[in-house]
């Protein structure tokens, strides 16, 4: 039987989701504490950004790195280090502001949110694109601004629509990475680098089924093709990802 949800019911559900997020933000240090009203206004948007700032995040230890390699079936850390050097991107795990690195995908949000929120805007669009850093020159990374706006409409869809951290693992994989909500996945990425590596591990093992390809990685670029293709998509060769990984193995 098809269930019909009225606009009023959908709006109430949205408010409950935003109210839940406001409670979560308060529990994680929002200051001043937010009024739990389900209204995602400017104070809630600011809190989304401010509570995630961390300029003292813990770096991964060699012991933790070895645990990641072992989980992937490897005997040493050469492969995971090679992948990290190539795939970590220009910012590493955190922007200079102390916010964890994210890339907001407006088309992902469009596909995940309800019809009520599908209004073309800065943060919602059926087409991918508009990957800017600080187009309005206010000192806040645009992906974080878009996330804060989207989360005040639909927190679950919004936090699933960002690629997170050093290895840009999508929030939509939060369950595979062991989290109850994508906001918790982003919070983990805020706190320490080990969490970023665990997300990479879980993506390889539980999402992309790339363990065999990972273990093939060597100083021979051809042996790196399967991993590069699986991680970066069919255009991997255009950017020489396989060659770059192989070079880091030498």
N, C-alpha and C positions, 0 to 999 in steps of 0.2 A: 504494500500500500504506500502510495506517495504521500509524504508528509509535507504540508504547506505551512511555511513560516511567514507570518505577517510581518510587515515592516516594523510595527510596534514591538513585536517579540524579538526581532533581530536587533533592534536598538537597545532593548533591555539587556540582551546577551552581550552586546558590545560594551555597555556600561559596566556590567559585572566583570568583564575581562579587564577593562581599564582600572576598575576599582581594585581588582586583585593585584594588578601591576603596581598601583600606588602603594598598597600595603607592602609589597615586596621591596619597593624602593625605600620605604621608611625603615624596613628591617635591615636594609643594607647601607644605611647612613645618609639618607636624604636629609638635607638641611637647608632651610627650615623644613620640618616634617610636613608632608603633604596632607591636605584635607582629603579624606577618602570619600570622594563624591562621584567617581566615575567620569568626571569631566576632564579630558586631557587638554588642559590649557597650558599657558606659558610656563608656569611653575613645574608642572609635570614634565614638560619637554626639557627644561633645564636640569631637572633631577636625573632624567635618563642619561644625560651626558655627564653630569658632575659625579655621580656615584661610581662611574666606571673609570675615572681617572686614577692612575696608579703609577707614580714615577719611581717606585721602589720594588718593582716586581722581581721575584726570585729567578735567577738564571738556572737552567738545567745543570745538574751535576753530571760528572762522568759516570757515576754509578747508575743514575737514572737513565742516561743515554744507553748504557749497556743493557738495562732492563728492556728498553724499547726494542733494541736490536734482537735480543733473545726472544721477545714476544713475536717478532717477525720471522723467527726461525734462523737467524743469522748467528755466526760465531764471534763476530767483532763488529765494530761501529763504522767501518769504512763506508759501507753502502749508505747507511742512514746519514752520515756526515756529507757524503757526496750529494744525496738528494736534498738535504737541507741547504747546502750552498747554492744549489741551482734553483730550487723551488720556493725559497723563502721571500722572494720579492725585494723591492727597494727599501721597504720600511722595516723589515724584520717583523717582530711581534707587536711593536707598539709605535704609535706616532710620537713625535717629539712632545706633544701635549700630555703624554702619559696615558692616553686612551688606547686600548688595544686596536690593532689594525683590523679594519673591516672594509668591505666593498659592498655597498648597497645595490641590490638588483631590483629596479623598479618593476620589471616585467615578471619577476618571480612573485612579488607582492600581488600584482594584478591577478596572477593565476591562483594564488592561495586564498585571497580574501573573498568576502561575500560580494554579491552584486551591488549591495548598497555602497560599498567603498570603491567601486570601479568607476571613478571619475578621474579623467586625465588631469594629472597635476605633476608637481615637481617630483613626487615620490611614488606615483602610480601611473603606469603606462603599459599598454600591451606590447610595446616594442622595447627591446633592450637599448641601452645607450645612456648618454648624458653622464659620463663618468668624469666628473669634475672634482677638483680638490677643495677650492675655497672661492667659488665664483662670486660670492657676494662680499668677499674680503672682510669677514667679521672674525676671522681667527679660529673658526670652528670648521673642522673637516666636513665637507658636504655630505659624505656618506652618513656621518653621525647625525647631522641635521635632518636628513631624509628619514633615517631610522626613527628619530624622536617624533617626527610628524606622523609617520605611518603607525608607530606603536600606540599613539593616542587615538587611533581609529580601530586597530586590530592588532593587539600585541603579539599574539601567536603567529599570525602571518608575517608581521614585520620582522620579528627576530629570526624567523626561518629564512628570510630573504636577504641575509647578509652572509658573505663569505668571511670567515673568522680567522684571525690570527696569522701566525708566521707562515702557515701552509694553506690559508684561505679555504678552509673546509666549510661548506655551506651549513648554516644553522638548521636547514631542513633535515639534516642527518643527526639531529640531537639524540634521538632514541638509540640509534646505532652506536653513538659515542657515550651512551650511559647516562643521559640526563633526562629529567622529567619534563623539562621545558627548555626551549632554546635560549631563554634569558640566562638560565643557569650555565649553559655551555659558554656563553659570552663572559659570564662572571668568572668562570674558571680560567678563561684566557686572560682576563684582567690580572689575575693573581700571580701566576708563575708560568715560566716557559715550559716546564714539564707537561703542563696541560696541553700546550700546543702540539707537542710531540705525540701525546696520547691520542689526540684527535687525528693526526696523520696516520698513526698506527691503525686506529679503528677504521679510518676511511679505506686504507689498503686492504685490511682483512675482512671487513663487514659490509662495505659499500661497493667498492670497485673490483673486489676479488683479484687483487694484484700481487698477492704474496709470491706466487711462482715467478712473475715478471720481475718483482723486486730482487729476488734471489739470483736472477740471471745477470743482474747488473755487473759489468766488469769494465776494464779499460778499453774494451772493444766496443765502439759505438753501436754496431749492429746488435750486440747483446743488450743494449739499453733501449732499443726501439719499443719493445712491448710495454715496458713501464712508462716511457715517455708518451706513447700513444694513449695508454689507459688513463694517465694522470692529466694530460694536457689536451687530449682530443686529437682528431685526425690532422690538424694543422701543426702538430708537434715538429715535423721536419722543417717547416718554414722558419722556425725559430731555433733550430738546431739543439733542441732540448736533449736529444739522445747523445749528441756529440759533447755537449757541455757536461753531462753527467759522467760520461766516459773519461773526460779530461780530469775530472776531480778524483777519479779512481787511480790515477797514475802516480 
